[in-house]
């Protein structure tokens, strides 16, 4: 596991009230730290889902491309192309 990071965040007004409503006896979380960790995990999942959706769309476009548009290359062709690109 990586290094711990301490966060000090101040929320007030509507945001503070919302957090308070989700923490404690009446909320879904025992404490604010638990709530923040869950929010971060959910955001990580969202980013992963967006990345997957982009990859899926890119692969769908690639597989929809007609075979006639692909070039047949050997390993030597690719090595030579990469040497010229340097």
Order of alpha helices (4+ residues) and beta strands (2+ residues): alpha-alpha-alpha
